[in-house]
């Protein structure tokens, strides 16, 4: 039986776990167990560490299907499963540090550089607060983003952004995740007080992402094509998949609810021509977004297999396509929700939390399309625009 078949077979348990997760503001232990047992959390981990080292399209399809049934579980699965891929790019000593005793250990993350990184002998000292660390209660470590001073990039000095791997004893979790949507993700704050992070547990994006002549340290041992994908595009995709999966779940639920609704003056809502057209338009927006997602996956996969370095204009195009696709799919769902029964205002209505979940996911900085669109459009015109992570 395939992973997809298993995901669907467990549909009732995913949905039940989502109810429990929303109440407890973190994934249920049963849901976390399913994600482990199905190999989803380790889908992108190197095979040398017992991971799946899956084709990215296959992995994202698994995440999409989980999110279709349980948005919080799908979101955490997408985020947390991307971290073994990034740890695989770090020096082998970092991998040994984290996985030698237990290769199934997981990390949460928070990449916005809201904390402080200070260069010291042998590494860095990290302090500060980072928000939105999905799944942090269940994980064994965290990857945090921070700027370690500035570096020269062309004619300008830009922040030297890095990803820092910390173990569970180096930070505390502040329980402040009280939200309308995605309650089950437990995306709480991470607080660090002067933690030392050795240099081998740090990846500097500008050094490795935009310089094809400087491979990441971990690529020497993890030399498969999967570990040559561009990080920002890949990380964007692991958010796009659960967002579109949750959107698919909303469309499924909306269609079922609307097919049973009666009109106040007699007859069924499903027979209303405008309602039929609204659903068709929403389906179009969603399908187009899914196609853009798989097109981006195919593009970066083919480039990685061929050893082709994707320059920033192409990365901008891919990220514009997938983020804009999510925004369009979200707008279509917003419209369907607006024309639904007024009973959707009740928090126990089947559509209420699904709508809140999709809306909350679209607030993630990596699903916002405006800055990427400006950068992409400026490049097409031969003009300049503020730098973004590509």
LOLUMFI-946147 format. One line per 2 residues: number of its first residue (from 1); for each residue z, y, x of C-alpha. Coordinates in steps of 0.5 Angstrom, whole numbers, plus 500, padded with zeros to 3 digits. Example, Ala and Ser with C-alpha at 12.3 -4.5 7.8 and 13.67 -1.06 7.14 Angstrom:
! residues 2
1	516,491,525  514,498,527
END
This chain:
! residues 390
1	500,500,500  498,507,503
3	503,513,504  499,516,498
5	500,510,494  508,510,496
7	509,517,494  506,516,487
9	510,510,486  516,514,487
11	514,520,483  520,519,478
13	525,519,484  521,525,487
15	522,529,481  530,527,480
17	531,529,487  528,536,486
19	533,537,480  539,535,485
21	536,539,490  536,545,486
23	543,544,484  545,543,491
25	541,548,494  538,543,500
27	534,537,499  538,530,496
29	540,525,501  535,520,497
31	529,525,498  530,526,506
33	531,518,506  524,517,503
35	521,523,508  523,519,514
37	522,512,511  514,514,509
39	514,517,516  512,524,514
41	517,527,518  514,524,524
43	507,524,522  505,529,528
45	510,526,533  506,523,539
47	505,515,538  509,515,545
49	515,517,542  514,512,536
51	511,518,531  505,517,527
53	500,522,531  496,522,525
55	489,525,524  491,532,521
57	487,532,515  491,525,513
59	498,528,514  497,534,510
61	494,530,504  501,527,504
63	505,533,504  500,536,499
65	502,530,494  509,530,496
67	509,538,494  505,536,487
69	511,532,485  517,536,488
71	515,543,491  522,544,495
73	521,537,498  514,538,500
75	515,545,503  521,542,508
77	516,536,509  511,541,511
79	515,545,516  519,540,519
81	514,535,520  510,541,525
83	516,541,530  515,534,533
85	508,537,534  510,543,538
87	516,539,542  510,535,544
89	507,541,548  514,543,551
91	515,540,558  517,532,558
93	524,534,560  525,538,553
95	522,532,550  527,527,554
97	533,532,552  531,532,545
99	529,525,543  531,520,549
101	537,518,545  534,518,538
103	526,519,537  527,520,530
105	531,527,531  528,533,527
107	529,540,527  528,546,523
109	525,553,525  525,560,524
111	520,564,528  520,571,526
113	523,574,533  529,577,529
115	534,575,535  534,577,542
117	532,573,548  534,575,555
119	531,572,561  537,569,566
121	537,564,572  534,558,570
123	532,560,563  534,565,557
125	540,567,553  539,567,546
127	543,571,541  542,574,534
129	540,572,527  534,568,524
131	533,567,517  529,562,512
133	530,556,516  528,551,511
135	531,544,511  537,546,517
137	542,542,513  539,536,515
139	536,537,522  539,536,529
141	536,542,532  532,548,531
143	526,552,534  527,560,534
145	522,565,535  524,571,540
147	521,576,544  522,575,552
149	520,582,554  513,584,554
151	507,582,558  500,585,559
153	495,582,554  488,586,556
155	489,593,556  496,593,553
157	503,591,553  505,586,548
159	511,582,546  512,576,550
161	513,571,544  516,564,545
163	519,558,541  526,556,543
165	529,549,542  536,549,541
167	541,543,539  545,543,533
169	551,545,537  548,551,540
171	548,555,533  551,555,526
173	548,555,519  550,561,514
175	550,559,507  546,565,504
177	541,561,500  542,564,493
179	535,564,490  530,564,484
181	525,559,487  525,554,492
183	532,553,492  532,546,494
185	529,548,501  536,550,503
187	533,556,507  539,559,510
189	540,563,516  541,561,523
191	546,565,527  546,564,535
193	552,567,539  550,567,547
195	546,560,547  543,558,554
197	536,555,553  533,552,559
199	526,554,561  523,547,560
201	525,548,552  521,554,551
203	514,555,549  511,562,551
205	505,563,546  501,568,550
207	501,564,556  499,558,553
209	495,559,546  490,565,549
211	489,562,556  484,556,556
213	486,555,563  493,554,562
215	495,548,558  502,547,555
217	506,543,559  507,537,555
219	499,536,554  499,532,561
221	503,526,557  501,528,550
223	494,528,552  491,526,545
225	486,531,541  492,533,536
227	496,537,541  490,541,543
229	490,545,536  491,552,536
231	499,553,534  498,559,529
233	492,556,525  496,549,525
235	503,552,523  499,556,518
237	496,550,515  503,546,514
239	505,552,510  498,552,506
241	498,544,504  505,544,501
243	504,551,497  497,548,494
245	501,542,492  506,546,489
247	500,550,485  497,543,483
249	504,541,480  504,547,476
251	497,546,474  498,539,472
253	505,541,468  501,547,465
255	495,543,462  500,538,459
257	504,543,456  499,547,453
259	495,541,450  501,540,446
261	502,547,444  501,549,437
263	498,556,435  503,561,430
265	497,561,425  495,554,425
267	491,549,430  492,548,437
269	492,552,443  488,547,447
271	482,549,442  482,556,444
273	476,558,448  479,563,452
275	485,559,454  480,554,456
277	476,559,460  483,561,463
279	484,554,466  477,553,468
281	478,559,472  485,557,475
283	482,550,477  476,554,481
285	481,558,485  485,552,486
287	480,547,488  476,553,493
289	483,554,496  484,546,498
291	476,546,500  478,552,505
293	484,548,507  480,542,509
295	475,546,512  480,549,517
297	482,543,519  476,540,520
299	474,546,524  480,546,529
301	480,538,529  472,538,531
303	474,543,537  480,540,539
305	476,533,540  470,537,543
307	475,540,548  472,547,545
309	477,553,546  477,557,539
311	477,564,541  481,569,537
313	475,572,532  474,564,529
315	482,563,529  482,570,525
317	477,567,520  480,561,519
319	487,564,517  484,569,513
321	480,563,509  486,559,508
323	491,565,507  487,568,502
325	485,562,498  493,561,497
327	493,568,494  488,567,490
329	491,560,487  497,564,486
331	494,570,482  491,565,478
333	498,561,476  501,568,475
335	496,569,470  497,562,467
337	504,564,466  503,570,463
339	499,567,457  504,562,456
341	509,561,451  515,566,451
343	519,560,452  518,560,459
345	523,565,460  528,560,459
347	530,557,466  530,550,463
349	523,550,461  518,546,465
351	514,551,468  520,556,469
353	522,553,476  515,551,478
355	512,558,477  518,561,481
357	517,556,487  510,558,488
359	512,565,487  517,564,493
361	513,560,497  507,566,497
363	512,571,500  512,567,507
365	509,572,512  504,566,514
367	501,566,507  500,573,507
369	493,575,508  493,583,508
371	494,583,516  489,577,518
373	484,580,513  484,587,516
375	484,584,523  478,579,521
377	474,585,518  475,590,524
379	472,584,528  466,584,524
381	465,591,524  466,592,532
383	473,596,530  480,595,532
385	486,593,528  493,591,530
387	494,585,533  497,579,529
389	499,572,531  493,568,532
END
